[in-house]
Amino acid sequence: MAQKMRVRRGLARGLLRATRWRLVGTVPRKGILIGAPHTSRWDWVAMLLIAWANSARPQVLVKHTYFKGPLGWIMHATGGIPLDRENPGATIRALLKDAESHDSFLLVIAPEGTRSKTDYWKPGFYRIAGQTGLPIGLGFIDGQTRTLGMGPTITPSGDVVADMDIVRAFYADKRGVHPELWAEPRLREESSAGGTGSGSGSGSG
């Protein structure tokens, strides 16, 4: 396993150098890793490169339809976990159990859930972090600066608006590969929590 991780680390760093992308930050040993902004079908590859370059081997939630045919083998081999978005319960319960028993549990989630521009992020990353006590690592890709990597790590406080204000502040200048598809990080749950700010860091609706 150690030899395999060294190979993956070298491959990831070599690919990033060859494609002139700059890697920043450090992947935490354990946690929920956000992959955002999700504007390209290659974002999952970017998150794998970030993890492998840091000698980490995460699991990645991927839409179950990508596991059909030869691509399915690649998905499984790179830590992919098929997720049926219409019925995610069993998959999430298995992941929660796995998180309890492994000291190096890392799960990558694209909270936008789609490459299209969306009004709200899906709350799964926040709920799983809250249920497990795992920190949330803010992974990103920014095509404008050709930079990708990890930002700060936060632990949910229970105040969803305050926590998402931190997330919004970090991603405010991160635009993904296709900037026109960027959308401000926001959870639908913030409305019921009483968030009424403008979304610029002072609150959210």
C-alpha positions in Angstrom: 0.0 0.0 0.0 2.8 2.4 0.9 4.5 1.8 -2.5 1.2 2.3 -4.3 0.7 5.7 -2.5 4.2 6.8 -3.4 3.4 6.0 -7.1 0.1 7.9 -6.9 1.8 10.9 -5.2 4.4 11.1 -7.9 1.9 10.6 -10.7 -0.4 13.3 -9.3 2.4 15.9 -8.7 3.8 15.1 -12.2 0.5 15.7 -13.9 -0.1 18.9 -12.0 3.3 20.2 -13.0 2.9 19.1 -16.6 -0.5 20.9 -16.9 0.8 24.0 -15.0 -1.7 23.8 -12.1 -0.5 25.0 -8.8 -1.2 22.8 -5.7 -1.8 24.5 -2.3 -2.8 23.4 1.1 -2.8 20.1 3.0 -5.4 17.3 3.0 -6.6 16.5 6.6 -6.0 12.9 7.8 -9.7 12.4 8.4 -12.8 14.3 7.4 -15.4 15.3 4.8 -13.8 17.0 1.8 -15.8 19.4 -0.2 -15.0 19.6 -3.9 -16.2 23.0 -5.3 -17.0 24.8 -7.4 -18.3 21.8 -9.4 -18.4 23.2 -13.0 -16.7 20.4 -15.0 -16.9 16.7 -15.4 -13.2 16.6 -14.6 -13.6 18.0 -11.1 -13.5 14.5 -9.6 -10.1 13.9 -11.2 -8.9 17.2 -9.7 -10.0 16.2 -6.2 -8.2 12.8 -6.7 -5.0 14.6 -7.7 -5.2 16.9 -4.7 -5.6 13.9 -2.4 -3.0 11.7 -4.1 -0.5 14.5 -4.2 -0.9 14.6 -0.4 -0.6 10.8 0.0 -4.3 10.5 0.9 -6.7 7.9 -0.5 -10.3 9.3 -0.2 -13.6 7.8 -1.1 -15.6 9.8 -3.6 -19.3 9.9 -3.9 -20.2 9.7 -7.7 -23.6 9.4 -9.4 -24.3 5.7 -9.8 -24.8 6.0 -13.6 -21.1 6.5 -14.1 -20.4 3.0 -12.9 -21.8 1.3 -15.9 -19.4 -0.4 -18.3 -15.6 -0.2 -18.3 -15.7 3.2 -16.6 -17.2 1.5 -13.5 -13.9 -0.4 -12.9 -12.0 2.8 -13.0 -14.4 4.5 -10.6 -14.1 1.7 -8.1 -10.3 1.5 -8.4 -10.0 5.2 -7.6 -12.2 5.1 -4.5 -15.5 5.9 -6.2 -18.7 5.0 -4.4 -21.9 4.8 -6.5 -24.7 7.1 -5.1 -28.3 6.8 -6.3 -29.5 10.4 -5.6 -33.1 9.2 -5.5 -32.4 6.7 -2.7 -29.1 7.6 -0.9 -30.0 6.3 2.5 -28.3 2.9 2.5 -25.1 4.3 1.0 -24.9 7.1 3.6 -25.6 4.7 6.5 -22.8 2.5 5.3 -20.4 5.4 5.1 -21.3 6.6 8.6 -20.5 3.2 10.0 -17.2 3.2 8.0 -16.3 6.6 9.4 -16.7 5.3 13.0 -14.2 2.5 12.5 -11.4 4.1 10.5 -8.9 6.6 11.7 -8.1 7.8 8.2 -11.6 8.1 6.8 -11.8 10.7 4.0 -14.9 11.3 1.9 -15.1 13.6 -1.1 -18.5 15.2 -1.8 -19.4 17.7 -4.5 -22.2 19.5 -2.6 -23.6 21.3 -5.7 -24.6 17.8 -6.9 -24.5 19.0 -10.6 -22.3 20.8 -13.0 -25.1 23.2 -13.9 -25.6 26.4 -12.0 -27.7 25.8 -8.9 -29.4 27.9 -6.3 -28.6 25.6 -3.3 -25.9 23.1 -2.3 -27.1 19.7 -1.1 -26.7 19.5 2.7 -25.3 15.9 2.9 -21.7 17.0 3.6 -22.9 19.2 6.6 -25.2 16.5 8.0 -22.6 13.8 7.8 -20.0 16.0 9.5 -22.5 16.9 12.2 -23.4 13.2 12.8 -19.9 11.9 12.9 -18.0 14.9 14.4 -15.7 14.9 11.4 -14.3 18.2 10.2 -15.1 19.7 6.8 -12.1 20.4 4.5 -12.7 23.0 1.9 -11.2 21.7 -1.4 -11.3 23.9 -4.4 -10.4 24.3 -8.1 -10.0 27.8 -9.6 -9.4 27.9 -13.4 -8.7 31.7 -13.4 -5.5 31.2 -11.4 -4.9 27.6 -12.3 -4.8 26.8 -8.6 -6.3 23.9 -6.8 -6.0 22.3 -3.4 -7.3 22.6 0.2 -8.3 25.6 2.1 -9.2 25.7 5.8 -10.9 22.9 7.7 -14.0 23.8 9.8 -16.0 21.8 12.4 -19.8 22.4 12.3 -20.9 24.6 15.2 -24.6 23.8 14.8 -25.2 27.3 13.6 -25.7 26.6 9.9 -25.7 30.2 8.8 -22.5 31.1 10.6 -20.8 28.0 9.3 -21.9 28.7 5.7 -20.7 32.3 6.0 -17.2 30.9 6.5 -17.7 28.6 3.5 -19.0 31.5 1.4 -16.1 33.7 2.4 -13.6 31.1 1.3 -15.2 30.3 -2.1 -16.0 33.9 -2.9 -13.1 34.2 -5.3 -12.9 30.5 -6.5 -14.7 30.1 -9.8 -14.0 26.5 -11.0 -13.1 25.5 -14.5 -16.2 27.2 -16.1 -16.7 30.5 -14.2 -20.1 31.1 -15.8 -21.5 28.1 -13.9 -20.3 29.4 -10.5 -23.0 29.8 -7.8 -22.7 31.1 -4.3 -22.5 28.4 -1.6 -25.9 28.3 0.1 -28.0 25.6 1.9 -31.8 25.6 1.7 -31.7 24.9 5.5 -30.4 28.4 6.1 -33.8 30.0 5.4 -35.4 28.0 8.2 -32.5 28.9 10.5 -33.3 32.5 10.0 -30.5 33.6 7.7 -31.4 36.9 6.0 -28.0 38.3 4.9 -26.8 39.2 1.5 -24.6 36.2 1.2 -21.4 38.3 1.1 -20.2 37.0 4.4 -22.7 38.8 6.7 -25.5 36.2 6.5 -27.6 34.3 4.0 -31.2 33.8 3.0 
